[in-house]
Amino acid sequence: MYKTREVKVGPYTLGTGHPVRVQSMCNTDTRDAAATAAQINLLENAGCEINRVAVPDMQAAQTIGAIKKQIHSPLVADIHFDYKLALEAIKQGVDKVRINPGNIGAVENTKEVVKAAKDHGVAIRIGVNAGSVKYLKSVQGRMELSDEKWAEVMVNEALEQANILEQLNFKNVVVSLKSDNFKRTVLANELFAKQSDIPLHIGLTEAGSFLSGTVKSAVALGTLLQKGIGATIRVSLTEDPRMQVRTAYEILKALGLREYGPNLISCPTCGRTHWKKKFITIKNSLPKRPALKLPSWAVLSMARVKRAMPTLASPAEKAKGFTLNTGRPCSNSRKKNG
C-alpha cells in the first residue's frame, strides 16, 4: 500500500487515511453562471463532492465568483494554455486549479500561479494527459511508444512540474496522470506513487460511452484503488455527468471504500421467475443515496419498499401470492401437496 501526504481542497482533506472523494465535471458553458450552478446543484444532490468547470477564456474565469455563490461543493477551474485564467479564477474564489505542464507555458507562469494559490489557500492539480506531454513535440512515431515508455514520459513530466512547486515550498498539490489506455494509466500512476507522496486524482480520459467507459474505468481504477492509489476519482463518460458520479460510487462501493445507495443482491432470473418486472420497478424506485444491503427477496418484502411504493402489489397480485408486507420471500408460489 502507498502512503501520501495530506492536501486540503475546500472542506476536504485528501490523502492516505481519508475517504476517496468523488469528482465530476460540468458540460455547461461556464460563462453561463445560472446553468452551470444548476448542473452543479444536481451533481451535489447525486453525491458529487468536488466539481470541475472548464475555463476557456477570461469571461469564464470572471464568472467563477457568481457560480461559487450558488453552490456548496469545492470548485476546480480547468486551465489550458493561459496562466492568467488561473490567476483570475483564484481571485474569483475557486478552491483548486488544474494546470497542464504540457501547455501552460514558461516556468515563470507557473510561479505566478503558485504565489496566488498560496495567498488564497488554493490547491493545485498538475494534470498530465498522455496526448499532450511535451515529449511528443520532440519525437516522431508517438503511437510506437510502448506502454511502459508512455508511463515513464508522463511521470517524468509530472515530477518535473511538481519539483517546481516543491522548490517554491508549495505542497498543497494533487497530480493526475491520465490516458485513454488502461495499461498506460495504471502503469503511470503506479510508477508515480513509488516516487512521490503527492496524492493522486485518478481516472481514464475519454473513457467512452456508458457501457464501455464504465467497464474500462472499473478495471483501471479498481486496480489502482485496491493498491491504495487514488485520493479522488472521476469516471469520464459521454453521458449525463450524474452518471459519472453514480458509476464512481459503484466502483468505490464494490471495493468497500465508500457506501452509496442500496446494494441489491439478485438472481439474473430465468423462466421460473414470475416477479422480474416488478423487481425492476421496485429497484428503480429505491433511494439512490442511503447505504443498504438487500438480497432480492428482501427488496420485495421490506417495509422500506412498502413505504416507498405502498400500492405496488395490486389485489390480483396479492391473490397470486405477491405481497410487500411480509418478512418472508415473495413469490408466486405453488402450494405443497397434502
N, C-alpha and C positions, 0 to 999 in steps of 0.2 A: 504493500500500500504506500502511496505517495503522500507526503505532508506539505502543506503550503502555508504561507503567511496569511494574515487576515487583511481584508480590504473592505472599506466602507463604501456602499452605494446607497445613498438616501438613508433609510432606517435600517437597512440590512447589512449584516456582517457576512462577508463571503470567505470561504476557505475551509480547510480541514476542521471537522467538528461542528460545522454549521450546515443547515439544510441546503440541498441543491435547489436553487431558485429557478423558476420558470420565466422565460422571457419570450416576447414576440415582437413583431414589427408591423407598424401600420402600413396599409397600402393606399391611404388617402393622400391628397395633396397637402403637405404640411402648411402651405400658405393659407389654407382654409382652416382656421383655428377651430371653428364650430364642428366641422365634420371630423377633424382629427381627434378632438376631445371626445366627441360622441363615440367614436370607434374605440378609443382607449377605455372609456367607461364600460363598454360592452366586454372588452377584454378583461378588465378588472373583475367584472361580475362572473366571468368564466374562470377566474382564479389566476390570471396573469399577474406576476409580481413586479416585473420590470418591462417597460415598453420603450421601443426604439422608433425614431422617426427619421426619415431622410431629410437632409438639409442641403439641397442642390444649389441654393443661391442665398443672397443676403436677405431677401424678403422672407424666405422660410426661416432663416436664423432669427430674424426680428419678431417672428410670430411665436417663438418658444414661450415667452413670458405669458402670453394670453392663453396658451394651451395649459401651462402649468397651473393656472388659477382654477381650471375646471376639472382637474384630475387628482387622484390620490396616490398614485404609484410613482416611483422614481422614473425619470425620463432620460433617455440616452439619445444624443444627437449623432447621427451618422454622417461623417465628414469625408469628402473626397476632394483632392486637388487644392483647395484653397483654405489655408490655415486660418485666414481671417474669419471664416464662417465659424470655426471652433471658438475663436475669441468672442464673437458676438453671442453664440449660443451659451457660453459660460456666463457672460454678462446678463443674459436673459433668465438665468436660474436653472439651467439644465443640471442634472445630477451626475452625468457621465458623458464623456465624448469618446467616440470611436474614430480613430485615425488609422490610415493605412500607410505604413512606411514606404510602400512602393510608389505612392503618388502624391504625397503631401508636400514634397519639395525639399529644400535645404534644411540642414540641421538647425540653423538659426530659427526657422519657422517652428520647429518642434519645441525649442527652448522658450519661445514666447507663449506657446500653448501651455507648457508646464508651469510657467510662472503664474499665469492666470488661474490654472487649476488649483495651484497651491493657495493662492489668495482667497479662493471661493470654496475650498473644501470639496472639489470636484474630482471624481475618479477618471482615469484614462484607460481605455481599452485599446491595445495595439492589435489591429486586425490584419492578419496576413491571409490572403487568399491565393491559392496556387496559381490562378490565372493572371495575377498581376504582380508577381515577385519581380524585383529589379533584375534578377539573374537572367530572365528571359530576354532582356534588351541586349544582352551581350552574347547570346548563343543562338545557334540555328538548330532546327530539328527538335523543338521542345517536346513533341509527343514521343520521342525516342528515349527520353529520360526514364530510368527505372523508378519504381515507386519509392525505393529507398533513397534515391538521389533527390526526388521531389521533396521527401520529408526533410532531408538534410538541408536543402536550399531554404525551405520555409522556416525551419528552426533557426538557421544562421541569421536570417533576416530579422526574425522576431527578437533574437538575443541582441543583435546589433542595436536595434531601436530601444530595447529595454535597458541596455547598458548606458545609453544616453540619458535616460530618465534616472537611472541609478546615480550617475555622476552628478546629476543636478539634485541629488538627495530627495527624489520623488519616488515614493514606494506604494502609493495608492493606485496600483496598476493591475489590470487584468489583461491576459493575452488570449487571442483566438487564432487557431490555425485550421483553416477550412479548405476543403476541396470537394468537388462533386464525386470524387472517387473514394470508396470505403477504405481501401487499404492505405492510401496516402494519408487520409485524415487520421486514422488510428496510429500509423507509424509516426507521423509528425507530432501528435500530442504526447505519445509515449516518450519519444526522444526528448521533447522539451521538458517534460515532467522529471526526467532523470537529471536535467542540468540546471533547473531553476525552481525556486519555491513560489513563483508567481502563480496565483490561481488562474485556472483556465475556463474560459467560456467555450463550450463545445457545441458543435453542430456540423451538418453537411451543408454546403452551399448548393443551391439549385437542386435540391433533392428530388423534386418532381411532383407529379400528381399525387392524390391522396394515397392510393394503394401502394404504388411503387415507392413513393417517398417515405411512407410510414415504415415499410419493410427495411429499406436501406438505412433509415435513421435509427430504427430499433436495433439493428445488428451493430452498426458502428458505435452509437452512443452507449448501448448496453455493454459492449466490450470495454469501453473506457471507464464507464461508471463502476463496473464491477472491480476495477483496479484502483478505485478511489480517485480517478481523474475526472474533474469537472465540478466547478463551483456554480455555474449557471448553465442552462441548457435552452437551446432554441431548435425546434423542428421546422425546417423550411419546406413548406408545401405550397403548391399553386392552388390554394383553397382559401376559404374564409379564414382569417387569422385565428379565429376562435378554435378552429380545428387543430391548428398548430399547438395551442395551449393544451387542449384535451389529449392530443397524442403524446405530448411531452410528459404529462402527468401519468398517462397509462404506462409509459416506459419506466418512469420512476416507481410507480406502484408495483409493477411486475418485479422489480428488483428489491422491493421492500424499503425503498428510500423515502417515499412520500405516500400519503394517503389522499385519495381523490375519488369521491363517488362510490357507489355500491360495487362490490366485487362479485359479479354474477358467475356462479358455477353451474353450468347447464350442459345437458347432453346435446349432441348435434341434431337429435330427433331422427326418427325413421318412420316406417309405415305403421308401427304400433303406437305412434304418438297421436293424441287427439287434441292437444292443447297448444300446439305450436304457435298458431296465430295469436292466441290470447296472451301467451307468454311474451311474445314480441311487443304487443301493445302495452303490457304492464312494464316491461323493461324500459321502453321509451318514455313511460310516464314517471319513472322514479327520479328523485332529485339527483342532479349531476355531481354535487359537491360533497355531501357528508360521506365519511368513510363507513363502509358497511359491507360485511362479507356474508353472502347468502347463497346456499345451494338453490337449484332451480325450484324445488318443491316449496321452499320457504318463501321464495319470491311470490308464489301464488297464494300463500296462506297467511303471511304475517299481517298483523294489524296495521303495520306501516303502509302496506299497499292498500289495505281496506280504507285507511284514512285518505290516501291519495286519490283512489278511484272507488268510492263506496258502492257504485252501481254497476261495477264491471260485469258481474255474473247476472245474467238475465234469469227470469223464472224458469225458462225452458232449460237453461244450462244447469241451474241448481237441481232440477228434476233428474238430470243426467249424472249428477254427482259432482258437478264443478262448483265448488264453493270457495269463498275467500275468508271465511271467519272461523276456520278450524285451525288447530295447531298441527294437523296431520297433512301428509302429502295429498294434493288434489289430483284427481284423475277421473276419467270416465271409466270407472272400474266395473268389472263383472262380479256379480255375487257368486260366492263359492257354493257349490252344490252341497245339499244336506244342511 
